[in-house]
């Protein structure tokens, strides 16, 4: 009896975004996990400013830092995480991330459930990714909002 497994090798996976500032490669879209988990590899360019703070209402987001330094801003607090670090952002927590370093950083993202994979596909099609209203509209499709106030 053959047991199905998902294997994504280097150079495989779906590249959903590659704009010079970040490259997002989907390693697991939820198809092999009954939508319970998705995993993406993200390479962030040096001095990548990151998205505005936002919060997710329906999924957790985890970050495993493979290389480089990632600065997480959660509300008013900042946390720097280097290689081997894992950061878990629970549902509802306002957060953002950036690469303050002079070298590219590589991060594995996890999404539980897999809701946010489609966001990256849609985000790649935004004409002006610096237009907060346009970004907020796409985020809203995936139970995510810009965080103008922080959790207490």
N, CA, C and O atoms as a GROMACS GRO file, in nm:
protein
  608
    1UNK      N    1   0.084  -0.118   0.000
    1UNK     CA    2   0.000   0.000   0.000
    1UNK      C    3   0.089   0.124   0.000
    1UNK      O    4   0.181   0.135   0.081
    2UNK      N    5   0.062   0.216  -0.089
    2UNK     CA    6   0.137   0.340  -0.098
    2UNK      C    7   0.066   0.449  -0.018
    2UNK      O    8  -0.054   0.471  -0.035
    3UNK      N    9   0.140   0.516   0.067
    3UNK     CA   10   0.084   0.625   0.147
    3UNK      C   11   0.122   0.757   0.080
    3UNK      O   12   0.241   0.784   0.060
    4UNK      N   13   0.022   0.839   0.046
    4UNK     CA   14   0.054   0.966  -0.022
    4UNK      C   15   0.119   1.066   0.074
    4UNK      O   16   0.072   1.088   0.185
    5UNK      N   17   0.225   1.125   0.028
    5UNK     CA   18   0.290   1.234   0.102
    5UNK      C   19   0.315   1.346   0.003
    5UNK      O   20   0.320   1.326  -0.118
    6UNK      N   21   0.331   1.464   0.057
    6UNK     CA   22   0.362   1.580  -0.025
    6UNK      C   23   0.510   1.609  -0.010
    6UNK      O   24   0.560   1.628   0.101
    7UNK      N   25   0.580   1.614  -0.122
    7UNK     CA   26   0.723   1.645  -0.122
    7UNK      C   27   0.745   1.762  -0.217
    7UNK      O   28   0.712   1.754  -0.335
    8UNK      N   29   0.800   1.871  -0.164
    8UNK     CA   30   0.833   1.988  -0.246
    8UNK      C   31   0.983   2.005  -0.238
    8UNK      O   32   1.039   2.032  -0.132
    9UNK      N   33   1.047   1.990  -0.351
    9UNK     CA   34   1.193   1.998  -0.357
    9UNK      C   35   1.238   2.140  -0.392
    9UNK      O   36   1.158   2.222  -0.436
   10UNK      N   37   1.368   2.168  -0.374
   10UNK     CA   38   1.418   2.299  -0.414
   10UNK      C   39   1.381   2.329  -0.560
   10UNK      O   40   1.391   2.242  -0.647
   11UNK      N   41   1.338   2.451  -0.584
   11UNK     CA   42   1.298   2.490  -0.718
   11UNK      C   43   1.153   2.456  -0.751
   11UNK      O   44   1.102   2.496  -0.855
   12UNK      N   45   1.086   2.381  -0.663
   12UNK     CA   46   0.946   2.346  -0.684
   12UNK      C   47   0.859   2.434  -0.595
   12UNK      O   48   0.909   2.518  -0.521
   13UNK      N   49   0.731   2.413  -0.602
   13UNK     CA   50   0.636   2.494  -0.526
   13UNK      C   51   0.586   2.608  -0.612
   13UNK      O   52   0.642   2.638  -0.718
   14UNK      N   53   0.482   2.671  -0.565
   14UNK     CA   54   0.420   2.780  -0.640
   14UNK      C   55   0.478   2.914  -0.595
   14UNK      O   56   0.465   2.952  -0.479
   15UNK      N   57   0.541   2.986  -0.688
   15UNK     CA   58   0.588   3.121  -0.659
   15UNK      C   59   0.467   3.214  -0.677
   15UNK      O   60   0.420   3.233  -0.789
   16UNK      N   61   0.418   3.271  -0.567
   16UNK     CA   62   0.300   3.356  -0.577
   16UNK      C   63   0.335   3.504  -0.579
   16UNK      O   64   0.253   3.587  -0.616
   17UNK      N   65   0.457   3.536  -0.540
   17UNK     CA   66   0.501   3.676  -0.539
   17UNK      C   67   0.653   3.677  -0.553
   17UNK      O   68   0.723   3.603  -0.484
   18UNK      N   69   0.702   3.761  -0.641
   18UNK     CA   70   0.847   3.778  -0.657
   18UNK      C   71   0.869   3.916  -0.718
   18UNK      O   72   0.882   3.931  -0.840
   19UNK      N   73   0.871   4.018  -0.630
   19UNK     CA   74   0.874   4.156  -0.678
   19UNK      C   75   1.002   4.231  -0.646
   19UNK      O   76   1.007   4.353  -0.659
   20UNK      N   77   1.105   4.159  -0.604
   20UNK     CA   78   1.231   4.224  -0.569
   20UNK      C   79   1.240   4.256  -0.421
   20UNK      O   80   1.349   4.251  -0.363
   21UNK      N   81   1.128   4.290  -0.359
   21UNK     CA   82   1.126   4.317  -0.214
   21UNK      C   83   1.103   4.188  -0.136
   21UNK      O   84   1.160   4.168  -0.028
   22UNK      N   85   1.018   4.101  -0.191
   22UNK     CA   86   0.993   3.972  -0.126
   22UNK      C   87   0.960   3.868  -0.231
   22UNK      O   88   0.908   3.897  -0.339
   23UNK      N   89   0.992   3.745  -0.195
   23UNK     CA   90   0.962   3.630  -0.281
   23UNK      C   91   0.889   3.530  -0.194
   23UNK      O   92   0.941   3.489  -0.091
   24UNK      N   93   0.768   3.490  -0.234
   24UNK     CA   94   0.689   3.396  -0.156
   24UNK      C   95   0.666   3.270  -0.240
   24UNK      O   96   0.610   3.275  -0.349
   25UNK      N   97   0.710   3.158  -0.183
   25UNK     CA   98   0.695   3.028  -0.249
   25UNK      C   99   0.608   2.940  -0.159
   25UNK      O  100   0.644   2.914  -0.044
   26UNK      N  101   0.495   2.895  -0.211
   26UNK     CA  102   0.406   2.810  -0.134
   26UNK      C  103   0.462   2.668  -0.134
   26UNK      O  104   0.483   2.609  -0.240
   27UNK      N  105   0.484   2.614  -0.015
   27UNK     CA  106   0.533   2.478   0.000
   27UNK      C  107   0.418   2.380   0.028
   27UNK      O  108   0.422   2.265  -0.014
   28UNK      N  109   0.318   2.428   0.098
   28UNK     CA  110   0.197   2.350   0.127
   28UNK      C  111   0.079   2.446   0.129
   28UNK      O  112   0.076   2.539   0.210
   29UNK      N  113  -0.017   2.425   0.041
   29UNK     CA  114  -0.130   2.517   0.032
   29UNK      C  115  -0.251   2.472   0.113
   29UNK      O  116  -0.355   2.538   0.110
   30UNK      N  117  -0.238   2.363   0.184
   30UNK     CA  118  -0.349   2.307   0.260
   30UNK      C  119  -0.411   2.186   0.194
   30UNK      O  120  -0.495   2.118   0.253
   31UNK      N  121  -0.371   2.159   0.071
   31UNK     CA  122  -0.426   2.045  -0.002
   31UNK      C  123  -0.394   1.910   0.061
   31UNK      O  124  -0.475   1.818   0.050
   32UNK      N  125  -0.280   1.898   0.124
   32UNK     CA  126  -0.241   1.771   0.188
   32UNK      C  127  -0.277   1.768   0.337
   32UNK      O  128  -0.252   1.668   0.404
   33UNK      N  129  -0.335   1.877   0.388
   33UNK     CA  130  -0.364   1.884   0.532
   33UNK      C  131  -0.511   1.911   0.560
   33UNK      O  132  -0.547   1.952   0.671
   34UNK      N  133  -0.596   1.889   0.462
   34UNK     CA  134  -0.739   1.918   0.475
   34UNK      C  135  -0.760   2.063   0.523
   34UNK      O  136  -0.846   2.090   0.606
   35UNK      N  137  -0.679   2.154   0.469
   35UNK     CA  138  -0.684   2.298   0.496
   35UNK      C  139  -0.644   2.338   0.637
   35UNK      O  140  -0.661   2.453   0.676
   36UNK      N  141  -0.590   2.245   0.715
   36UNK     CA  142  -0.552   2.276   0.853
   36UNK      C  143  -0.423   2.356   0.863
   36UNK      O  144  -0.404   2.430   0.959
   37UNK      N  145  -0.333   2.341   0.765
   37UNK     CA  146  -0.201   2.404   0.772
   37UNK      C  147  -0.154   2.439   0.633
   37UNK      O  148  -0.173   2.362   0.539
   38UNK      N  149  -0.093   2.557   0.619
   38UNK     CA  150  -0.024   2.596   0.497
   38UNK      C  151   0.114   2.644   0.537
   38UNK      O  152   0.134   2.695   0.647
   39UNK      N  153   0.211   2.627   0.446
   39UNK     CA  154   0.349   2.668   0.472
   39UNK      C  155   0.402   2.739   0.349
   39UNK      O  156   0.384   2.694   0.236
   40UNK      N  157   0.468   2.852   0.372
   40UNK     CA  158   0.530   2.928   0.264
   40UNK      C  159   0.672   2.965   0.304
   40UNK      O  160   0.701   2.991   0.420
   41UNK      N  161   0.760   2.967   0.206
   41UNK     CA  162   0.896   3.017   0.224
   41UNK      C  163   0.896   3.160   0.172
   41UNK      O  164   0.847   3.187   0.062
   42UNK      N  165   0.951   3.250   0.251
   42UNK     CA  166   0.956   3.390   0.210
   42UNK      C  167   1.099   3.440   0.222
   42UNK      O  168   1.163   3.423   0.326
   43UNK      N  169   1.147   3.502   0.117
   43UNK     CA  170   1.277   3.568   0.119
   43UNK      C  171   1.251   3.718   0.116
   43UNK      O  172   1.187   3.770   0.025
   44UNK      N  173   1.301   3.787   0.218
   44UNK     CA  174   1.281   3.931   0.230
   44UNK      C  175   1.411   4.003   0.197
   44UNK      O  176   1.517   3.970   0.251
   45UNK      N  177   1.404   4.099   0.109
   45UNK     CA  178   1.521   4.175   0.065
   45UNK      C  179   1.580   4.254   0.183
   45UNK      O  180   1.511   4.281   0.280
   46UNK      N  181   1.708   4.290   0.173
   46UNK     CA  182   1.768   4.376   0.276
   46UNK      C  183   1.685   4.503   0.293
   46UNK      O  184   1.638   4.562   0.196
   47UNK      N  185   1.669   4.545   0.416
   47UNK     CA  186   1.597   4.667   0.453
   47UNK      C  187   1.449   4.664   0.412
   47UNK      O  188   1.388   4.770   0.394
   48UNK      N  189   1.392   4.545   0.396
   48UNK     CA  190   1.250   4.530   0.365
   48UNK      C  191   1.167   4.587   0.479
   48UNK      O  192   1.179   4.542   0.592
   49UNK      N  193   1.083   4.687   0.450
   49UNK     CA  194   1.007   4.757   0.554
   49UNK      C  195   0.890   4.675   0.607
   49UNK      O  196   0.846   4.698   0.720
   50UNK      N  197   0.840   4.582   0.530
   50UNK     CA  198   0.731   4.496   0.575
   50UNK      C  199   0.595   4.558   0.559
   50UNK      O  200   0.582   4.676   0.524
   51UNK      N  201   0.492   4.478   0.585
   51UNK     CA  202   0.356   4.527   0.573
   51UNK      C  203   0.320   4.615   0.693
   51UNK      O  204   0.389   4.612   0.795
   52UNK      N  205   0.214   4.694   0.680
   52UNK     CA  206   0.167   4.768   0.798
   52UNK      C  207   0.115   4.669   0.902
   52UNK      O  208   0.080   4.556   0.869
   53UNK      N  209   0.110   4.712   1.028
   53UNK     CA  210   0.056   4.623   1.130
   53UNK      C  211  -0.086   4.584   1.094
   53UNK      O  212  -0.166   4.665   1.047
   54UNK      N  213  -0.115   4.457   1.116
   54UNK     CA  214  -0.245   4.402   1.083
   54UNK      C  215  -0.278   4.291   1.182
   54UNK      O  216  -0.190   4.245   1.256
   55UNK      N  217  -0.403   4.249   1.183
   55UNK     CA  218  -0.442   4.138   1.270
   55UNK      C  219  -0.532   4.043   1.191
   55UNK      O  220  -0.610   4.085   1.105
   56UNK      N  221  -0.519   3.915   1.222
   56UNK     CA  222  -0.596   3.809   1.157
   56UNK      C  223  -0.704   3.762   1.254
   56UNK      O  224  -0.676   3.737   1.371
   57UNK      N  225  -0.826   3.750   1.206
   57UNK     CA  226  -0.937   3.707   1.291
   57UNK      C  227  -0.961   3.556   1.286
   57UNK      O  228  -1.031   3.501   1.371
   58UNK      N  229  -0.903   3.490   1.185
   58UNK     CA  230  -0.936   3.348   1.169
   58UNK      C  231  -0.817   3.255   1.153
   58UNK      O  232  -0.836   3.136   1.130
   59UNK      N  233  -0.696   3.305   1.166
   59UNK     CA  234  -0.582   3.212   1.157
   59UNK      C  235  -0.462   3.263   1.236
   59UNK      O  236  -0.442   3.384   1.254
   60UNK      N  237  -0.384   3.167   1.283
   60UNK     CA  238  -0.256   3.197   1.346
   60UNK      C  239  -0.150   3.202   1.238
   60UNK      O  240  -0.164   3.142   1.132
   61UNK      N  241  -0.043   3.274   1.269
   61UNK     CA  242   0.068   3.285   1.175
   61UNK      C  243   0.196   3.258   1.251
   61UNK      O  244   0.225   3.322   1.352
   62UNK      N  245   0.273   3.162   1.201
   62UNK     CA  246   0.402   3.130   1.263
   62UNK      C  247   0.515   3.165   1.169
   62UNK      O  248   0.499   3.161   1.047
   63UNK      N  249   0.630   3.199   1.227
   63UNK     CA  250   0.747   3.240   1.149
   63UNK      C  251   0.870   3.167   1.203
   63UNK      O  252   0.906   3.186   1.320
   64UNK      N  253   0.934   3.086   1.121
   64UNK     CA  254   1.060   3.023   1.158
   64UNK      C  255   1.170   3.091   1.077
   64UNK      O  256   1.168   3.087   0.954
   65UNK      N  257   1.265   3.153   1.146
   65UNK     CA  258   1.369   3.228   1.077
   65UNK      C  259   1.481   3.132   1.037
   65UNK      O  260   1.544   3.070   1.122
   66UNK      N  261   1.503   3.122   0.906
   66UNK     CA  262   1.606   3.033   0.852
   66UNK      C  263   1.740   3.107   0.845
   66UNK      O  264   1.843   3.053   0.884
   67UNK      N  265   1.737   3.231   0.796
   67UNK     CA  266   1.859   3.311   0.787
   67UNK      C  267   1.824   3.458   0.797
   67UNK      O  268   1.711   3.498   0.768
   68UNK      N  269   1.921   3.538   0.837
   68UNK     CA  270   1.899   3.681   0.850
   68UNK      C  271   1.835   3.717   0.983
   68UNK      O  272   1.828   3.636   1.074
   69UNK      N  273   1.787   3.840   0.991
   69UNK     CA  274   1.724   3.891   1.112
   69UNK      C  275   1.587   3.947   1.074
   69UNK      O  276   1.575   4.023   0.978
   70UNK      N  277   1.486   3.908   1.150
   70UNK     CA  278   1.352   3.961   1.128
   70UNK      C  279   1.312   4.038   1.253
   70UNK      O  280   1.327   3.990   1.365
   71UNK      N  281   1.262   4.159   1.232
   71UNK     CA  282   1.212   4.242   1.342
   71UNK      C  283   1.059   4.237   1.340
   71UNK      O  284   0.995   4.278   1.243
   72UNK      N  285   1.004   4.186   1.448
   72UNK     CA  286   0.859   4.179   1.464
   72UNK      C  287   0.814   4.296   1.549
   72UNK      O  288   0.871   4.323   1.654
   73UNK      N  289   0.712   4.364   1.503
   73UNK     CA  290   0.649   4.467   1.582
   73UNK      C  291   0.510   4.416   1.617
   73UNK      O  292   0.429   4.386   1.529
   74UNK      N  293   0.483   4.407   1.746
   74UNK     CA  294   0.355   4.356   1.795
   74UNK      C  295   0.300   4.464   1.887
   74UNK      O  296   0.346   4.480   2.000
   75UNK      N  297   0.201   4.537   1.838
   75UNK     CA  298   0.155   4.653   1.913
   75UNK      C  299   0.267   4.755   1.917
   75UNK      O  300   0.313   4.801   1.812
   76UNK      N  301   0.313   4.790   2.036
   76UNK     CA  302   0.423   4.885   2.050
   76UNK      C  303   0.556   4.817   2.083
   76UNK      O  304   0.658   4.884   2.099
   77UNK      N  305   0.554   4.684   2.092
   77UNK     CA  306   0.675   4.609   2.128
   77UNK      C  307   0.746   4.559   2.004
   77UNK      O  308   0.684   4.523   1.904
   78UNK      N  309   0.880   4.557   2.012
   78UNK     CA  310   0.960   4.502   1.903
   78UNK      C  311   1.039   4.382   1.955
   78UNK      O  312   1.087   4.380   2.068
   79UNK      N  313   1.049   4.281   1.867
   79UNK     CA  314   1.123   4.160   1.899
   79UNK      C  315   1.210   4.125   1.779
   79UNK      O  316   1.158   4.108   1.668
   80UNK      N  317   1.341   4.116   1.798
   80UNK     CA  318   1.430   4.072   1.691
   80UNK      C  319   1.450   3.922   1.702
   80UNK      O  320   1.472   3.869   1.811
   81UNK      N  321   1.442   3.854   1.589
   81UNK     CA  322   1.456   3.709   1.586
   81UNK      C  323   1.552   3.670   1.476
   81UNK      O  324   1.537   3.710   1.361
   82UNK      N  325   1.653   3.591   1.514
   82UNK     CA  326   1.754   3.546   1.418
   82UNK      C  327   1.735   3.400   1.382
   82UNK      O  328   1.636   3.339   1.421
   83UNK      N  329   1.830   3.345   1.308
   83UNK     CA  330   1.820   3.207   1.261
   83UNK      C  331   1.793   3.109   1.376
   83UNK      O  332   1.856   3.116   1.482
   84UNK      N  333   1.700   3.018   1.351
   84UNK     CA  334   1.662   2.919   1.450
   84UNK      C  335   1.551   2.964   1.542
   84UNK      O  336   1.500   2.885   1.622
   85UNK      N  337   1.512   3.091   1.533
   85UNK     CA  338   1.403   3.143   1.617
   85UNK      C  339   1.268   3.111   1.554
   85UNK      O  340   1.256   3.102   1.432
   86UNK      N  341   1.168   3.094   1.640
   86UNK     CA  342   1.030   3.074   1.594
   86UNK      C  343   0.941   3.173   1.666
   86UNK      O  344   0.948   3.186   1.788
   87UNK      N  345   0.858   3.244   1.591
   87UNK     CA  346   0.765   3.341   1.647
   87UNK      C  347   0.624   3.297   1.608
   87UNK      O  348   0.597   3.275   1.490
   88UNK      N  349   0.535   3.285   1.705
   88UNK     CA  350   0.396   3.247   1.680
   88UNK      C  351   0.307   3.366   1.713
   88UNK      O  352   0.309   3.416   1.825
   89UNK      N  353   0.229   3.410   1.617
   89UNK     CA  354   0.138   3.523   1.636
   89UNK      C  355  -0.003   3.468   1.645
   89UNK      O  356  -0.055   3.412   1.548
   90UNK      N  357  -0.067   3.482   1.761
   90UNK     CA  358  -0.202   3.427   1.777
   90UNK      C  359  -0.308   3.510   1.705
   90UNK      O  360  -0.284   3.625   1.667
   91UNK      N  361  -0.423   3.451   1.688
   91UNK     CA  362  -0.538   3.520   1.630
   91UNK      C  363  -0.560   3.651   1.704
   91UNK      O  364  -0.558   3.655   1.827
   92UNK      N  365  -0.580   3.758   1.630
   92UNK     CA  366  -0.615   3.888   1.687
   92UNK      C  367  -0.499   3.976   1.727
   92UNK      O  368  -0.520   4.094   1.755
   93UNK      N  369  -0.377   3.925   1.731
   93UNK     CA  370  -0.262   4.005   1.773
   93UNK      C  371  -0.216   4.097   1.660
   93UNK      O  372  -0.190   4.050   1.549
   94UNK      N  373  -0.206   4.229   1.685
   94UNK     CA  374  -0.157   4.320   1.582
   94UNK      C  375  -0.008   4.295   1.562
   94UNK      O  376   0.068   4.287   1.659
   95UNK      N  377   0.035   4.284   1.438
   95UNK     CA  378   0.176   4.253   1.414
   95UNK      C  379   0.220   4.299   1.275
   95UNK      O  380   0.140   4.322   1.185
   96UNK      N  381   0.350   4.311   1.264
   96UNK     CA  382   0.416   4.337   1.139
   96UNK      C  383   0.554   4.275   1.149
   96UNK      O  384   0.597   4.234   1.257
   97UNK      N  385   0.623   4.267   1.037
   97UNK     CA  386   0.759   4.212   1.037
   97UNK      C  387   0.839   4.286   0.932
   97UNK      O  388   0.784   4.334   0.833
   98UNK      N  389   0.969   4.294   0.953
   98UNK     CA  390   1.058   4.364   0.860
   98UNK      C  391   1.195   4.298   0.864
   98UNK      O  392   1.228   4.224   0.957
   99UNK      N  393   1.273   4.327   0.764
   99UNK     CA  394   1.413   4.284   0.762
   99UNK      C  395   1.499   4.410   0.774
   99UNK      O  396   1.520   4.480   0.675
  100UNK      N  397   1.548   4.440   0.895
  100UNK     CA  398   1.628   4.561   0.913
  100UNK      C  399   1.774   4.543   0.871
  100UNK      O  400   1.852   4.638   0.874
  101UNK      N  401   1.810   4.421   0.832
  101UNK     CA  402   1.950   4.390   0.803
  101UNK      C  403   1.995   4.426   0.663
  101UNK      O  404   1.915   4.462   0.576
  102UNK      N  405   2.125   4.414   0.644
  102UNK     CA  406   2.188   4.445   0.515
  102UNK      C  407   2.196   4.324   0.422
  102UNK      O  408   2.250   4.333   0.312
  103UNK      N  409   2.141   4.210   0.466
  103UNK     CA  410   2.140   4.090   0.382
  103UNK      C  411   1.998   4.036   0.376
  103UNK      O  412   1.916   4.065   0.464
  104UNK      N  413   1.968   3.958   0.274
  104UNK     CA  414   1.835   3.898   0.261
  104UNK      C  415   1.809   3.807   0.380
  104UNK      O  416   1.902   3.751   0.438
  105UNK      N  417   1.684   3.792   0.415
  105UNK     CA  418   1.642   3.704   0.523
  105UNK      C  419   1.545   3.601   0.466
  105UNK      O  420   1.464   3.633   0.379
  106UNK      N  421   1.553   3.478   0.514
  106UNK     CA  422   1.463   3.373   0.470
  106UNK      C  423   1.382   3.326   0.590
  106UNK      O  424   1.436   3.301   0.697
  107UNK      N  425   1.250   3.315   0.569
  107UNK     CA  426   1.157   3.280   0.675
  107UNK      C  427   1.059   3.176   0.623
  107UNK      O  428   1.014   3.183   0.509
  108UNK      N  429   1.025   3.079   0.708
  108UNK     CA  430   0.914   2.988   0.678
  108UNK      C  431   0.792   3.040   0.752
  108UNK      O  432   0.796   3.058   0.874
  109UNK      N  433   0.684   3.065   0.678
  109UNK     CA  434   0.557   3.108   0.737
  109UNK      C  435   0.468   2.984   0.750
  109UNK      O  436   0.467   2.898   0.662
  110UNK      N  437   0.394   2.977   0.861
  110UNK     CA  438   0.288   2.878   0.872
  110UNK      C  439   0.157   2.951   0.893
  110UNK      O  440   0.152   3.055   0.959
  111UNK      N  441   0.051   2.896   0.836
  111UNK     CA  442  -0.082   2.953   0.851
  111UNK      C  443  -0.175   2.840   0.894
  111UNK      O  444  -0.187   2.738   0.826
  112UNK      N  445  -0.240   2.859   1.010
  112UNK     CA  446  -0.333   2.756   1.058
  112UNK      C  447  -0.467   2.820   1.090
  112UNK      O  448  -0.476   2.898   1.185
  113UNK      N  449  -0.572   2.791   1.013
  113UNK     CA  450  -0.572   2.708   0.893
  113UNK      C  451  -0.509   2.782   0.774
  113UNK      O  452  -0.447   2.887   0.790
  114UNK      N  453  -0.527   2.725   0.656
  114UNK     CA  454  -0.457   2.772   0.536
  114UNK      C  455  -0.515   2.896   0.471
  114UNK      O  456  -0.477   2.929   0.359
  115UNK      N  457  -0.604   2.966   0.536
  115UNK     CA  458  -0.678   3.078   0.482
  115UNK      C  459  -0.593   3.180   0.406
  115UNK      O  460  -0.638   3.233   0.304
  116UNK      N  461  -0.473   3.210   0.452
  116UNK     CA  462  -0.399   3.325   0.401
  116UNK      C  463  -0.319   3.298   0.273
  116UNK      O  464  -0.263   3.391   0.216
  117UNK      N  465  -0.312   3.174   0.228
  117UNK     CA  466  -0.238   3.145   0.104
  117UNK      C  467  -0.296   3.225  -0.012
  117UNK      O  468  -0.222   3.284  -0.090
  118UNK      N  469  -0.428   3.227  -0.024
  118UNK     CA  470  -0.491   3.298  -0.135
  118UNK      C  471  -0.466   3.449  -0.127
  118UNK      O  472  -0.462   3.517  -0.229
  119UNK      N  473  -0.449   3.501  -0.005
  119UNK     CA  474  -0.417   3.644   0.009
  119UNK      C  475  -0.292   3.678  -0.072
  119UNK      O  476  -0.292   3.778  -0.145
  120UNK      N  477  -0.187   3.598  -0.061
  120UNK     CA  478  -0.063   3.628  -0.133
  120UNK      C  479  -0.085   3.626  -0.284
  120UNK      O  480  -0.028   3.708  -0.357
  121UNK      N  481  -0.167   3.535  -0.330
  121UNK     CA  482  -0.199   3.532  -0.474
  121UNK      C  483  -0.269   3.661  -0.515
  121UNK      O  484  -0.235   3.721  -0.617
  122UNK      N  485  -0.367   3.703  -0.435
  122UNK     CA  486  -0.440   3.825  -0.466
  122UNK      C  487  -0.352   3.949  -0.450
  122UNK      O  488  -0.360   4.042  -0.531
  123UNK      N  489  -0.270   3.952  -0.347
  123UNK     CA  490  -0.181   4.065  -0.323
  123UNK      C  491  -0.088   4.088  -0.442
  123UNK      O  492  -0.059   4.202  -0.478
  124UNK      N  493  -0.041   3.980  -0.502
  124UNK     CA  494   0.050   3.991  -0.616
  124UNK      C  495  -0.015   4.065  -0.733
  124UNK      O  496   0.055   4.119  -0.818
  125UNK      N  497  -0.148   4.067  -0.737
  125UNK     CA  498  -0.220   4.132  -0.847
  125UNK      C  499  -0.263   4.275  -0.817
  125UNK      O  500  -0.324   4.340  -0.902
  126UNK      N  501  -0.231   4.326  -0.698
  126UNK     CA  502  -0.265   4.465  -0.666
  126UNK      C  503  -0.179   4.558  -0.753
  126UNK      O  504  -0.058   4.540  -0.763
  127UNK      N  505  -0.242   4.656  -0.813
  127UNK     CA  506  -0.168   4.749  -0.899
  127UNK      C  507  -0.073   4.837  -0.818
  127UNK      O  508   0.042   4.856  -0.858
  128UNK      N  509  -0.119   4.891  -0.706
  128UNK     CA  510  -0.037   4.979  -0.624
  128UNK      C  511  -0.029   4.920  -0.483
  128UNK      O  512  -0.118   4.944  -0.401
  129UNK      N  513   0.075   4.846  -0.455
  129UNK     CA  514   0.088   4.778  -0.326
  129UNK      C  515   0.116   4.875  -0.211
  129UNK      O  516   0.120   4.833  -0.095
  130UNK      N  517   0.136   5.002  -0.242
  130UNK     CA  518   0.155   5.103  -0.137
  130UNK      C  519   0.024   5.174  -0.104
  130UNK      O  520   0.021   5.260  -0.016
  131UNK      N  521  -0.083   5.140  -0.173
  131UNK     CA  522  -0.215   5.199  -0.148
  131UNK      C  523  -0.279   5.122  -0.033
  131UNK      O  524  -0.329   5.011  -0.051
  132UNK      N  525  -0.279   5.183   0.086
  132UNK     CA  526  -0.330   5.115   0.207
  132UNK      C  527  -0.474   5.070   0.190
  132UNK      O  528  -0.511   4.964   0.240
  133UNK      N  529  -0.557   5.149   0.121
  133UNK     CA  530  -0.698   5.111   0.103
  133UNK      C  531  -0.710   4.986   0.017
  133UNK      O  532  -0.791   4.898   0.046
  134UNK      N  533  -0.631   4.979  -0.088
  134UNK     CA  534  -0.636   4.863  -0.176
  134UNK      C  535  -0.584   4.738  -0.103
  134UNK      O  536  -0.642   4.630  -0.114
  135UNK      N  537  -0.476   4.754  -0.028
  135UNK     CA  538  -0.423   4.642   0.050
  135UNK      C  539  -0.525   4.599   0.156
  135UNK      O  540  -0.548   4.479   0.175
  136UNK      N  541  -0.587   4.694   0.223
  136UNK     CA  542  -0.687   4.664   0.327
  136UNK      C  543  -0.806   4.590   0.267
  136UNK      O  544  -0.861   4.500   0.331
  137UNK      N  545  -0.846   4.626   0.147
  137UNK     CA  546  -0.959   4.558   0.083
  137UNK      C  547  -0.925   4.411   0.057
  137UNK      O  548  -1.006   4.323   0.083
  138UNK      N  549  -0.805   4.387   0.006
  138UNK     CA  550  -0.765   4.248  -0.020
  138UNK      C  551  -0.753   4.172   0.113
  138UNK      O  552  -0.798   4.058   0.122
  139UNK      N  553  -0.693   4.234   0.215
  139UNK     CA  554  -0.682   4.168   0.346
  139UNK      C  555  -0.820   4.130   0.400
  139UNK      O  556  -0.837   4.022   0.458
  140UNK      N  557  -0.918   4.218   0.381
  140UNK     CA  558  -1.051   4.195   0.437
  140UNK      C  559  -1.116   4.068   0.382
  140UNK      O  560  -1.202   4.009   0.448
  141UNK      N  561  -1.076   4.026   0.264
  141UNK     CA  562  -1.130   3.902   0.206
  141UNK      C  563  -1.087   3.779   0.287
  141UNK      O  564  -1.146   3.672   0.274
  142UNK      N  565  -0.983   3.795   0.369
  142UNK     CA  566  -0.925   3.683   0.443
  142UNK      C  567  -0.925   3.710   0.593
  142UNK      O  568  -0.832   3.673   0.665
  143UNK      N  569  -1.033   3.775   0.639
  143UNK     CA  570  -1.055   3.800   0.783
  143UNK      C  571  -0.935   3.869   0.846
  143UNK      O  572  -0.894   3.835   0.957
  144UNK      N  573  -0.878   3.966   0.775
  144UNK     CA  574  -0.761   4.040   0.822
  144UNK      C  575  -0.789   4.188   0.806
  144UNK      O  576  -0.851   4.231   0.709
  145UNK      N  577  -0.743   4.266   0.903
  145UNK     CA  578  -0.762   4.411   0.897
  145UNK      C  579  -0.635   4.481   0.938
  145UNK      O  580  -0.554   4.427   1.014
  146UNK      N  581  -0.617   4.603   0.888
  146UNK     CA  582  -0.506   4.685   0.934
  146UNK      C  583  -0.531   4.718   1.080
  146UNK      O  584  -0.645   4.740   1.121
  147UNK      N  585  -0.424   4.720   1.160
  147UNK     CA  586  -0.437   4.742   1.304
  147UNK      C  587  -0.410   4.889   1.335
  147UNK      O  588  -0.295   4.932   1.342
  148UNK      N  589  -0.516   4.963   1.353
  148UNK     CA  590  -0.500   5.104   1.388
  148UNK      C  591  -0.495   5.123   1.539
  148UNK      O  592  -0.447   5.226   1.588
  149UNK      N  593  -0.544   5.026   1.612
  149UNK     CA  594  -0.532   5.024   1.759
  149UNK      C  595  -0.475   4.890   1.797
  149UNK      O  596  -0.486   4.793   1.723
  150UNK      N  597  -0.414   4.884   1.912
  150UNK     CA  598  -0.344   4.762   1.952
  150UNK      C  599  -0.419   4.689   2.061
  150UNK      O  600  -0.492   4.748   2.141
  151UNK      N  601  -0.398   4.559   2.063
  151UNK     CA  602  -0.460   4.476   2.166
  151UNK      C  603  -0.406   4.516   2.302
  151UNK      O  604  -0.289   4.550   2.314
  152UNK      N  605  -0.490   4.514   2.404
  152UNK     CA  606  -0.448   4.553   2.538
  152UNK      C  607  -0.367   4.450   2.607
  152UNK      O  608  -0.325   4.470   2.721
   0.00000   0.00000   0.00000
